[in-house]
Amino acid sequence: MRRVLLMALGLLFPLCAVAQGTASDEKSVPEYVLWIGGNAPGRAQHEISVIRQALERTRHSFGPYRLVISDDPSKASQWRQHLARGEIMHIVPTSYTDFPPDEIKLIPVPIAGGKLGYRNLVVLKERLSEFGQIDSHAELSGYTAGQGASWPDMWVYEANELPIRGANGLPDLFALLREGNIDYIPLGVEETESILELHSGEGAELAVVPELMIYYPLSSFPVVSNQHPELASRLQAGLEAMHADGSLPSDEASKPRRCRVINLENPSRMFPLL
């Protein structure tokens, strides 16, 4: 009986040790929070995919990880402060490039691809023919655009002397458009469709102006808190490897065919190159 009991205990203790070891291993896997709350759905999904691929490319060198996606809009006004502290968010893709170097690390590899700077013009359907006549900066300057108040695009329109009005988000922008307080909403060409689908209630009265776009140089880079230097090194290594083998889409823009394009300057263009 005693021998059976000892054998049972001998089997039990190793199993407990293994279970404890597994829990410890799980705790040691770093968890990274990627905040995409400031970006439109189409753009955000692209950025999530690129960053996930970069982390996967470095799994052999840096080990396993967990990636948590956050789109909490309540963090929008303070996201730079949250990122600098490195507690509730760790990675943010952004078009801003000017950060305190002792707080935030910018990974100098563009991740947006070449179409980020192209904008469709979303208007009320009843005004399509009116906007169909526009083909110059001077003509566009007679109309007021609407953008998110915290979007970096605001600076571009102001610097190019185009009337612009800010709002808290897309629902507010659509309301301003319906009420006639703005004339058009410029939206990224790769995210316009998903935005209009998401706000399907607006689709019946809104339309994209055909064969007319706005373009200005714009890219997106991941920024990381200086509280996590290992994450910054890991992301940079993964993105540079993707850039080297061509799996990261080029950031060079190509003009759409058969389309009138109104070119704007981007005064805050500070895009690092590899």
C-alpha positions as CSV (number, residue, x, y, z in Angstrom):
1,M,0.0,0.0,0.0
2,R,2.8,2.4,0.9
3,R,4.6,1.6,-2.3
4,V,1.5,2.3,-4.4
5,L,1.0,5.6,-2.5
6,L,4.6,6.7,-3.2
7,M,4.2,5.8,-6.8
8,A,1.0,7.8,-7.1
9,L,2.7,10.8,-5.4
10,G,5.7,10.4,-7.7
11,L,3.4,10.7,-10.7
12,L,1.4,13.6,-9.3
13,F,4.3,15.9,-8.4
14,P,5.9,15.9,-11.9
15,L,2.6,16.6,-13.4
16,C,2.1,19.6,-11.1
17,A,5.6,20.8,-12.0
18,V,4.8,20.6,-15.7
19,A,1.6,22.5,-15.2
20,Q,3.3,25.3,-13.3
21,G,6.0,25.5,-15.9
22,T,3.4,25.9,-18.7
23,A,1.8,28.7,-16.8
24,S,5.1,30.4,-16.3
25,D,6.0,30.1,-20.0
26,E,2.6,31.6,-21.0
27,K,3.3,34.6,-18.7
28,S,6.7,35.2,-20.3
29,V,5.2,35.6,-23.8
30,P,5.2,39.4,-24.5
31,E,1.8,40.9,-25.4
32,Y,1.8,43.9,-27.7
33,V,-1.2,46.2,-28.1
34,L,-1.6,47.7,-31.6
35,W,-3.8,50.7,-31.5
36,I,-5.5,51.6,-34.8
37,G,-8.3,53.8,-33.4
38,G,-7.2,56.8,-35.4
39,N,-7.3,55.2,-38.8
40,A,-10.1,54.4,-41.2
41,P,-11.1,50.7,-41.6
42,G,-9.5,49.9,-44.9
43,R,-6.2,51.5,-43.9
44,A,-6.3,50.0,-40.5
45,Q,-6.7,46.4,-41.8
46,H,-3.7,46.9,-44.2
47,E,-1.5,48.2,-41.3
48,I,-2.6,45.3,-39.0
49,S,-1.6,42.8,-41.7
50,V,1.8,44.3,-42.3
51,I,2.7,44.6,-38.6
52,R,1.6,41.0,-37.9
53,Q,3.7,39.8,-40.8
54,A,6.7,41.7,-39.5
55,L,6.3,40.1,-36.0
56,E,6.0,36.7,-37.6
57,R,9.1,37.2,-39.7
58,T,11.1,37.7,-36.4
59,R,9.6,34.9,-34.4
60,H,12.7,32.7,-34.8
61,S,15.0,35.5,-33.5
62,F,12.8,37.1,-30.9
63,G,10.4,34.3,-29.9
64,P,6.6,34.0,-29.6
65,Y,4.3,37.0,-29.0
66,R,0.6,37.9,-28.6
67,L,-0.8,40.8,-30.7
68,V,-3.9,42.5,-29.4
69,I,-5.8,44.9,-31.6
70,S,-7.4,48.0,-30.1
71,D,-9.6,50.5,-31.8
72,D,-10.8,52.3,-28.7
73,P,-11.7,55.8,-30.0
74,S,-11.6,57.2,-26.4
75,K,-7.8,57.1,-26.6
76,A,-7.6,59.3,-29.7
77,S,-6.9,62.6,-27.9
78,Q,-4.2,61.2,-25.7
79,W,-2.7,58.4,-27.8
80,R,0.8,59.9,-27.9
81,Q,0.9,60.2,-24.1
82,H,-0.4,56.6,-23.7
83,L,2.1,55.3,-26.2
84,A,5.0,57.1,-24.5
85,R,4.1,55.5,-21.2
86,G,4.0,52.1,-23.0
87,E,1.4,50.5,-20.7
88,I,-2.0,50.3,-22.5
89,M,-0.7,50.6,-26.1
90,H,2.7,49.6,-27.6
91,I,2.4,50.2,-31.4
92,V,0.6,52.9,-33.4
93,P,0.7,53.3,-37.2
94,T,0.6,57.0,-38.0
95,S,1.4,59.6,-40.6
96,Y,2.9,61.9,-38.0
97,T,6.7,61.8,-38.0
98,D,7.7,64.4,-35.3
99,F,8.0,62.9,-31.9
100,P,10.1,63.5,-28.7
101,P,13.1,61.2,-29.4
102,D,13.3,60.3,-25.7
103,E,9.7,59.1,-25.6
104,I,8.7,57.5,-28.9
105,K,10.7,55.6,-31.5
106,L,9.6,55.9,-35.2
107,I,10.4,52.8,-37.3
108,P,11.8,54.3,-40.5
109,V,10.1,51.9,-42.9
110,P,6.9,53.1,-44.7
111,I,4.1,50.5,-44.5
112,A,1.2,52.2,-46.3
113,G,1.9,51.3,-49.9
114,G,1.6,53.9,-52.7
115,K,-2.1,54.8,-52.6
116,L,-2.4,56.4,-49.2
117,G,-2.1,59.9,-50.6
118,Y,-4.9,59.5,-53.1
119,R,-8.3,60.8,-52.0
120,N,-11.8,60.3,-53.4
121,L,-14.2,63.2,-53.0
122,V,-17.5,62.1,-51.4
123,V,-20.4,64.4,-52.0
124,L,-24.2,64.5,-52.0
125,K,-25.5,62.7,-55.1
126,E,-27.4,65.8,-56.1
127,R,-24.1,67.7,-56.5
128,L,-22.3,65.2,-58.7
129,S,-22.6,67.2,-61.9
130,E,-21.3,70.3,-60.1
131,F,-18.2,68.6,-58.9
132,G,-17.8,66.9,-62.2
133,Q,-16.7,70.3,-63.6
134,I,-13.8,70.7,-61.2
135,D,-10.3,70.1,-62.5
136,S,-8.0,72.6,-60.8
137,H,-6.9,73.7,-57.4
138,A,-8.4,77.2,-58.0
139,E,-11.8,75.7,-58.7
140,L,-11.6,73.4,-55.7
141,S,-10.8,76.3,-53.4
142,G,-14.4,77.5,-53.8
143,Y,-15.6,74.5,-51.8
144,T,-15.2,73.5,-48.1
145,A,-13.8,70.0,-47.2
146,G,-14.5,68.1,-44.0
147,Q,-11.9,66.0,-42.1
148,G,-11.4,64.5,-38.7
149,A,-10.1,67.3,-36.5
150,S,-7.3,65.1,-35.2
151,W,-6.3,63.8,-38.7
152,P,-2.9,65.1,-40.0
153,D,-4.6,65.8,-43.3
154,M,-6.0,68.9,-41.8
155,W,-2.6,70.6,-42.0
156,V,-2.3,69.7,-45.7
157,Y,-5.6,71.4,-46.7
158,E,-4.8,74.4,-44.6
159,A,-1.3,74.8,-46.0
160,N,-2.7,74.6,-49.5
161,E,-5.2,77.3,-48.7
162,L,-8.2,75.0,-49.2
163,P,-11.2,75.7,-46.9
164,I,-11.4,72.9,-44.4
165,R,-13.6,72.1,-41.3
166,G,-12.9,69.6,-38.6
167,A,-15.2,67.2,-36.9
168,N,-15.0,64.6,-34.2
169,G,-15.4,61.6,-36.5
170,L,-17.1,60.2,-39.6
171,P,-20.7,60.4,-38.3
172,D,-20.3,64.1,-37.6
173,L,-18.7,64.6,-41.0
174,F,-21.6,63.0,-42.8
175,A,-24.0,65.2,-40.7
176,L,-22.1,68.3,-41.7
177,L,-22.3,67.2,-45.4
178,R,-26.0,66.6,-45.3
179,E,-26.6,69.9,-43.6
180,G,-24.6,71.8,-46.2
181,N,-21.9,73.0,-43.7
182,I,-19.2,71.3,-45.8
183,D,-19.2,70.5,-49.5
184,Y,-17.2,67.3,-49.7
185,I,-15.3,64.7,-47.7
186,P,-11.9,63.5,-49.0
187,L,-11.4,59.8,-48.2
188,G,-8.6,57.4,-49.0
189,V,-9.2,55.5,-52.3
190,E,-8.6,52.1,-50.6
191,E,-11.0,52.9,-47.7
192,T,-13.8,54.8,-49.3
193,E,-15.9,51.8,-50.1
194,S,-15.5,50.2,-46.6
195,I,-16.4,53.5,-44.9
196,L,-19.5,54.0,-46.9
197,E,-20.5,50.3,-46.3
198,L,-19.9,50.8,-42.6
199,H,-22.1,53.8,-42.6
200,S,-24.7,52.2,-45.0
201,G,-27.4,54.6,-43.9
202,E,-25.5,57.4,-45.7
203,G,-25.0,55.4,-48.9
204,A,-28.4,56.3,-50.5
205,E,-27.6,60.0,-50.6
206,L,-23.8,60.0,-51.0
207,A,-21.6,59.4,-54.0
208,V,-18.0,59.4,-55.1
209,V,-17.1,62.0,-57.7
210,P,-16.0,60.0,-60.7
211,E,-12.6,60.6,-62.4
212,L,-11.5,63.2,-59.9
213,M,-9.0,62.7,-57.1
214,I,-6.8,64.7,-54.7
215,Y,-3.2,63.6,-54.2
216,Y,-0.5,64.6,-51.7
217,P,2.5,62.7,-50.5
218,L,1.5,60.7,-47.4
219,S,2.8,57.6,-45.8
220,S,2.4,55.6,-42.6
221,F,5.0,54.4,-40.1
222,P,4.8,52.3,-36.9
223,V,5.8,54.1,-33.8
224,V,6.7,52.4,-30.6
225,S,7.2,53.5,-27.0
226,N,10.8,53.8,-25.9
227,Q,9.8,51.8,-22.9
228,H,9.9,48.7,-25.2
229,P,13.2,48.9,-27.1
230,E,13.1,45.1,-27.8
231,L,9.8,45.6,-29.7
232,A,11.2,48.5,-31.7
233,S,14.2,46.4,-32.7
234,R,11.9,43.5,-33.6
235,L,9.5,45.5,-35.7
236,Q,12.4,47.2,-37.6
237,A,14.1,43.9,-38.3
238,G,10.9,42.4,-39.6
239,L,9.9,45.3,-41.8
240,E,13.4,45.7,-43.3
241,A,13.4,42.0,-44.1
242,M,10.0,42.4,-45.8
243,H,11.2,45.4,-47.7
244,A,14.3,43.6,-48.9
245,D,12.5,40.6,-50.3
246,G,9.6,42.7,-51.9
247,S,6.8,41.4,-49.6
248,L,6.2,44.9,-48.3
249,P,4.3,46.9,-50.9
250,S,6.2,49.8,-52.4
251,D,5.5,53.3,-51.1
252,E,5.9,54.8,-54.5
253,A,2.6,56.3,-55.8
254,S,1.2,55.6,-59.3
255,K,-1.3,57.9,-60.9
256,P,-4.7,56.3,-61.6
257,R,-5.6,56.1,-65.2
258,R,-8.2,58.3,-66.8
259,C,-8.6,60.5,-63.7
260,R,-8.2,64.2,-63.1
261,V,-5.8,64.6,-60.2
262,I,-5.4,67.8,-58.1
263,N,-2.0,67.7,-56.6
264,L,-1.3,69.3,-53.2
265,E,1.9,69.9,-51.2
266,N,2.4,68.2,-47.9
267,P,4.3,70.7,-45.7
268,S,4.9,68.1,-43.0
269,R,6.5,65.5,-45.3
270,M,9.5,64.1,-43.4
271,F,9.5,60.5,-44.6
272,P,12.6,58.6,-43.7
273,L,14.0,56.4,-46.5
274,L,15.7,53.1,-46.2
